[in-house]
Amino acid sequence: MAKKKDKDFVRNVAQERTYQNQDKAYDEAYFKWRADDKNQYSFNYVQDTREHSYMAGKGFIKHGADAAEQETLHNCLRLLGTVMLVMLVFDVAKYLISVFFNDGRVCNAIYYSERNTLGESPMPVCFITMGVDLMKYLTAIFIYKVRTKLPSVVALPSGKPMGSFGFYATVLMMMISVVCRISSSILSIILGHIHVDSIQVYMFNNAGFPAIVVSLLYNCIVLPVLCELFFRGLVLQSFRQFGDSFAVVVSSLACGLCFYDISYMGYAICCSAVISVFTIRSGSIRTAVLMHTISSSLNYVLLLTGILSEPMGDIMTIAVYMLICAASIITYSRLNNLHGWSFNIRQSGSELSFMKKIQLMLSSNTVAMWFISTLIMTVVTLRFL
C-alpha cells in the first residue's frame, strides 16, 4: 500500500474553490488574495488533519473551517456596514442641500405625482448634488478597495467575450425592469391613496434642454457604471468567497437600500438580484454595466416622452412593453436551448449554511446600524401629497 505524502493530510479551503465562468487568471488571483493570512477580509483555512489541540479538562478542541469563515464573514459585514453608513452620510448631505436650496424638492428625482411635468430645480443645485453623488460612490469604492485589497482582476472580472449573451442579458433585464416598473407604479398608486408620493425615476427636475442632456448622461451612464463597479464589482466579488447565492443577496440588498424610497427599493433590489446573477453567469462586470445602463436609459426615455407628450408617451410605453415581453420570451427560449441556461447558480464553496450566514448578517452591529439608519432616512425623506 502506497504511503501517503504529507500534503495528502493538508486541507486548504481556498485552494478547493474555483469560480464558475471565470478564467484561470481570476481563480489564481482570488486564491492568492484568500491565502494572505494578514488580510482579515479574505477567508482561508489550512488544516493538517494529523494535528489536534488538547486542552486540560476539555479534551481535544476542534478549530474548524466554519469558525474561520464565520470570523472573516463578520469582518466583511462590518466593513460593508461601515461603507454603507459613509454613503448614507453623503445622501444626508444631498437631502439637506435640497431642503435649504430647493425648498425641500429633490433635484435629481421625478416623483409619481410629477410624472407628466418637469419643475424648475436650479441647475447649480443639481450640479452640487451630482457632485456629492459622485463623491459618495468614489469614496465607497476607494475605502472598500483599500481595506480589502481585492485584486483588480477579481474586482473587475472580464470573463469571456459576451457575444450574443450580452444581447440576451439585456433583453431579459428589460423584461424584469418592465415587470418591476409596473409593480412599482401599482405600489405608487396604493401609496397615493394614503397621500404618500414616491419616486418614479431619477432625472433632473428641470425642463431645460441642457439639463435633460446632462441628466441623461449622468443618470443613465455615469451612475450605472459607478454603481456596478462598487456593488457588482467589489461587493459581489469579495463576498463570493462565502458562496455565490449569499453574495447575490448581499450585493442586491446593499444596492437597493441606497434609494430610501418605499416603492423604488423593491424595484432596485429585484433588478440588482437579476444583474448579480447575470454577472456571475457571464463572469464579466461588463454584463452588469450593459444591463444597468440599458434599463436606466429605457425608463428615462419612456418617462421623458410621457412628460413632453402625455398621449404619445402612453402609447409608446405600451408598445415598447409589449415588444419587450415578446422579445424576452423568444430570447429566454433560445438561451435555454443553446446553453441549458437557468437563473440557478452553483451552491458551493461555503462551510456555513445559507441561513447561518443570514443570521450572522442580521446580528452584525454595524449592519444593524446601517439598516436602522436607512429606515430613519426613508421615513425622514417621505414626501406627502
N, C-alpha and C positions, 0 to 999 in steps of 0.2 A: 504494500500500500504506500503510495507516494506521500512523503512528509509535506505538511502544509507550510507555506512560507509565512513569514511574519506579517506581510501585507494582507494575507487572507483573513487575519484576525482583526484587521482595522476597518472600521466603518467611517467613511467621510460623507456626511449628509449632502454637502454642497455638490460633491462630485457625482452623486447619484442622479442629479436632476438635469434634464435637458428641457428646453423651452420650445413648445410647438411652433412651427412655421418660422423659426429663426435660423440664421446661418451659423456657421462654426465660429466666426469672429464674435458674435453675440454671446454664444454659450461660453466661450473661453474668457471673455471679459467679465461676464456675470460670475463665473466660478472664481476668478482671481479676486473680484471685489468681495465676494462672500467669504473667501478664505483669509481675509485680513482680520486677525484677532483683535487688532486695536480699534476697529470700526464697530461702534455699538449699534449701528443701524443695519449691519449685514449679518444674516443668520448662517452659522455653520456649527457643526458638531463633529468632532473627530474622536472616536472611541476605540480603544483596544479591548476587545471582549474578554481578554485574559486578565485584565486589571479590575480589581474590586476595592472599594473603600470600606474600611471597617471602623465602626465607632463603638466604644465600650458601652455596653448596656443596651445598644440598639441593633447590633449586628451589622451586616453588610448594607451599605447605603447605595441606592441606585440614583445616579445622576444621569438622567436620560436626555435624549434629543428634544423631547417635548418640553422639558424645563428650559432648555437653551432657547428654543423657539419662542416660548412664552415671554421670556425676558427681552428678546430682540423685538418682538411684536409690540410689547409695551413701550419700548424706546421709540419705535417708528410712529406709533399712535400719538405719543406725547409730542413728537416733532411736528406731525401733521396738525394736531390741535393748535399748537403754538403758531404755526404759519397761518392757519386759517383765522386765528384771532388777530394776527397782524393785518391780514387782508380786510378783516371786518373794521379795523381802525380806519383804514383808508375809505371804506364805504361810509362810515360815520362822518368823516370829513366831507365827502361828497354830499351827504344829506344836509349837513349844516350849511354848506355853500348854497344849496338850493333854498334852504329856509331863509337865509339872510339876504341873498342877492336875486332870488327869483320868486319871491312870495310863496315859498314852500312848494313850488311846482318842480318836479324832476325834469331836468333839461334833456336827458337822454332816454326818455321813455314816453310812449304813447299809450294812454290808458284806454280801457274799453269804451268809456263814455266819450272819448275823443277820436274814435276810430274813423270818423268821417271828416275830421278837421285837423288843421295844424295851427298851433299857437304862435306866439312871438317870443320865445325864450331868447334872451340876449346872447349873441354869438360869443362874446368874451367869456360869459359864464359857461357856455357849452364847451369851449376850449379848455377852460380851467378844470372842469370836471373830467374831461377827456384826459388831460394830463395826469390827474390824480389816479384815474383808472389805469393808465399805462404804468405809473409808478407802482401801483398795487401788484400787478402781475410780474413786473420786472423784479420787484423786491422779493416776492414769494419764490420766484424761480431761483434768484441768487441765493437766498437763505437755504432753501431745500437742497440745491446742488452743492453748496459749500459744506453743509453739515453732513450729508450722506456720502459725498464724494463718489456719486454714481457715475460710472464711465459714460462718455458721450455716446458711444456706440450702443449702449444699453438704453440710455435716456431718450435717444433719437433713433430707434431701430429703423433700418431701411428695408428689411425683408427682401422679397423677390419683386421683380418688376410687376406692377399691378395689372397691366394689360386690360382685359375685359372685366377683371374683378373689380377695378375701380368704378366702372360703369354700373355693375350690378349693385355694389355697395351704395352708390349714390341714389339709384332708383329706389332701393328698399328703404334707405334713410328718409327719402322724401315721403314715402308711404307712411312710415312711422310718424314723421313730422305732421302729416295731414291728420292722422288719427288723433295724435296728441293735441294738435291745434283745435280740432273740433271739440274734443273733450274739455280743453281749457276754456273755449268760448262758452260751452254749456255751463261750466262752473262759474264763469264770469256773469252769466245771466242770473244764475241762482244767487250769487253774492249780491247782485244788483238789487234783488228783492229785499235784502236786509241793509241796503244803502251802502254797500262796500264796493268801491271801484277796484279794478285790477289791471295789471299791465298786459297790453296786447302785443306789443313788440318794442324792441329797443331801437329808437330813432330820435334824432334831434328834433325837438318840438319847435321847429322853425320852418316857415313856408318858403324862405328864400332859396333860390336855385343853388348858390354856393353851399348853403347849409345842407341841402339834400345830398349833394355830391360828396361832401366831406363825411357826412353821416353814413352814406353807403359804403365808402371805402373803409371807414373806421369800424362800423358795426358788423360788416359782412366779410371783411378780410383781416384787418389788424387784430381785432379782439378774438375771433375764432382761432387764429394762429397762436396767439399768446396763451389762450385758454387750453388748447390742445397740447402745447409744449409743456405746460405745467401738469394738467390733470391726466392726459393720456401718455405723456412722456415720463416725467419724473415720478408722479404719484403711482400711476398704474404699474409702471415697470419695476419700481422699487418694492411694491407690495406683492409682486408675482412670486417672490421667494416664499410666500405664505400660501400659495395656491392661486390659480387664475380666477376662480369664481369669487373668492374673497376680495381679490384685487379689483375686480369689476364693481363689486358693491361699494367698496371704499371710495374709489375714484368717482363713481356716479353720485354718491351722496355728497361728497365734498363739492363737486361741481354744481349740483342742483341747489344746495342750500346757500349758495352765494347770492341768490337773487332776491330774497326777502319779500317775496310776493306769494300769496296763498295759491293762486291759480298757476302762476308761472313755474313754481318749484316742481310740481308734479310733471309738467311738460319737460322741464330741463333734466330731471332725474331719469325719466324714461328714455329720452333721446341720448343722454350720456351713457346709459347702460348699453344701448344698441351700438353706439360709436366704440365703446370699450371692447365689446365682443368682436366687432369687425376689425379693430386694431390688432387683437390677439390672433384672429383667424387669418389675417393678411400678413401679420408680422411687420407692419410698417406704420409709422406715425403719419405718413403722407395720406393714408386712407382716412385717418381721423380728421386731418385738416381739410381734405376734399369734401368729406361728408358734412362737416360743420359749416364750411363756407357756402356750399350749395344750398343747404337747408335754410340758413340765415338769409341768404340772398333771395330765395324764393318767397319767404314770409315777408321780407322787406318790400319787394317789388309788388306783390299782391296787395298789401295794405296801402302802399303809396298810390297804386292805381285806384283803389277804392276811395282814397282821400281826394284825389284830383277829379275823379268822375265816379260818383257812387253807383249809378246803374251799370256802367261799364266794368267797374271793379267787381261787382257781384257776379256778373256774367262770366268774367274772366276767371274768377276764383272757382266757380262751379266747374267750368270747362277744364281748368288745369287739374283740379282734384280728381275729376273723372278720368282724365288722361293718365295721371299718376297711378291711380288704382288699377287700371287696365295694364299699364306697363309693368307694375310691380308683380302682378300675378304671373305674367309671361316670364319676367326676369327670375322670380324665385323658382319657377318650374324648370327653367333652363339651367339655373345654377345648381339645383338639386340633381338634375340628370347628368350634368357634366362632372360635378365634383362630389356628389353624395353629401351636399352641404346641409348643415342644420345650425341652429343657434346654440347647440350644446358645445361646451368647451371641456377640455380634459380635466378630470378631477384627480389631481395627484400632486405630490410634492410638498405635503404638509404633514407634520407629526400630530397636529391638533385637529379636532373635528371642527366643522364649519360653525356649529352653534357655540362651541367653546371660544372661537375667535370673535364671534359677535358679542358674547358675554364680556370678553376682555375689552372690546372696543367701548361698550356701554359703561364699563366700570372704570375706564380711564378718566382721571380727574380733569386733565386738560381737554379731552374730547367733550366731557360733560360741560365744562365751562363754555366751550365753543357752541354746543347745542343750545344751552340756555341763553347765551348772548345772541345767537341767531334768532331764537324765538322772541326775545325782547325787541330786537331790531325790526323784526317782521311786524310786531304789534305797533311799535312806535311809528313806523312808516305807512301804516294803513291809511288809505285815502277814502274819505267818505263822500258819497254823492249828495 
